[in-house]
Amino acid sequence: MRNDNRKIRGAKAHRTGVLAEEAAARLLEARGETVLARRHRTPHGEIDLIARDGSCLVYIEVKARPSHTQAAHALTARQWSRLEAAALHYAAETGQTQSDMRFDVILVSADGLCERIVNARSFDEW
């Protein structure tokens, strides 16, 4: 029975994540940005969204929680590390340089509102 509850929670979390990423992608596109990839997998981990904002390649982590505050606190140092490694892997594959990349975070609350933190972490920080 405990495994069944775990599976149900996992399926619900997956659906919530997919819906949050959809909302985040719509936000980007409404602002004129091009979504290049969704849920891009690398050997280092997954990048939720990759977009182009002018000449800048943007790696976006999407966090969905009941509130924006809870979503903001859900991003751990370990996740940043995996995201950075995945971004560098993608950049190497596509010939990007660190000077034309940034990390954004989009926080999605339970009511579907999105809050974007532009340049939430720069490549200079590590």
C-alpha positions in Angstrom: 0.0 0.0 0.0 2.9 2.4 0.8 4.3 1.8 -2.7 1.0 2.6 -4.2 0.9 6.0 -2.4 4.4 6.7 -3.5 3.5 6.0 -7.1 0.4 8.2 -6.9 2.4 11.1 -5.4 5.1 10.6 -8.1 2.6 10.6 -10.9 1.0 13.8 -9.5 4.4 15.5 -9.1 5.2 14.6 -12.7 1.9 16.0 -14.0 2.4 19.2 -11.9 5.9 19.6 -13.4 4.8 19.1 -16.9 2.0 21.7 -16.5 4.4 24.2 -14.8 6.8 23.8 -17.7 4.0 24.4 -20.2 3.1 27.6 -18.4 6.7 28.7 -18.3 7.1 28.0 -22.0 4.0 30.1 -22.8 5.4 32.9 -20.7 8.7 32.8 -22.7 6.9 32.7 -26.0 4.6 35.5 -25.0 7.7 37.6 -24.4 9.1 36.8 -27.9 11.6 34.2 -26.9 12.1 31.0 -28.7 11.9 27.8 -26.8 14.6 25.5 -28.2 14.2 22.5 -26.0 12.0 21.1 -23.3 13.2 18.5 -20.7 16.5 18.2 -22.5 18.4 15.3 -21.1 22.2 15.2 -20.8 24.5 12.7 -19.0 24.6 15.3 -16.1 20.8 15.8 -15.7 17.8 17.4 -17.3 17.4 21.0 -18.3 13.7 22.0 -18.0 13.7 24.6 -20.8 16.3 26.0 -23.1 15.3 29.2 -24.8 16.9 31.9 -27.0 16.5 35.6 -25.8 18.0 37.6 -28.6 21.6 36.3 -28.9 21.5 34.8 -25.4 21.0 31.1 -24.7 18.9 30.8 -21.6 18.8 27.7 -19.4 15.6 27.7 -17.3 14.8 25.7 -14.2 11.1 25.6 -13.5 9.9 25.1 -9.9 6.3 24.5 -9.0 5.1 24.6 -5.4 2.0 25.9 -3.6 3.6 29.4 -3.4 6.4 31.2 -5.1 8.3 31.4 -1.8 8.2 27.6 -1.4 9.2 27.2 -5.1 12.2 29.5 -4.6 13.4 27.5 -1.6 13.1 24.2 -3.5 16.2 24.8 -5.7 19.1 23.2 -3.9 22.9 23.6 -4.4 23.0 20.1 -5.7 20.4 20.9 -8.4 22.3 24.0 -9.4 25.4 21.9 -9.8 23.7 19.4 -12.0 22.0 22.2 -14.0 25.4 23.9 -14.6 27.0 20.7 -15.7 24.1 19.9 -18.0 24.2 23.5 -19.5 28.0 23.2 -20.1 27.4 19.9 -21.8 24.7 21.4 -24.1 26.8 24.4 -24.8 29.7 22.3 -25.8 27.4 20.3 -28.2 26.1 23.5 -29.8 29.2 25.7 -29.8 28.0 28.3 -27.3 30.3 30.3 -25.1 29.7 31.3 -21.5 29.5 34.9 -22.4 26.2 34.4 -24.3 24.4 32.2 -21.7 22.5 32.7 -18.5 20.4 30.8 -16.0 16.8 31.9 -15.2 14.3 30.4 -12.8 10.6 30.4 -13.3 8.6 29.9 -10.1 5.0 28.6 -10.6 2.5 28.7 -7.8 -0.5 26.4 -7.3 -2.8 29.1 -8.9 -0.7 28.9 -12.1 1.0 32.3 -11.7 4.6 32.4 -13.0 7.4 34.6 -11.6 10.6 34.8 -13.6 14.0 35.4 -12.0 16.3 36.6 -14.8 19.9 35.7 -14.4 19.2 33.9 -11.2 22.7 32.6 -11.2 25.6 33.6 -13.4 28.4 31.5 -14.7 30.8 33.7 -12.8 29.6 32.3 -9.5 31.3 28.9 -10.0 
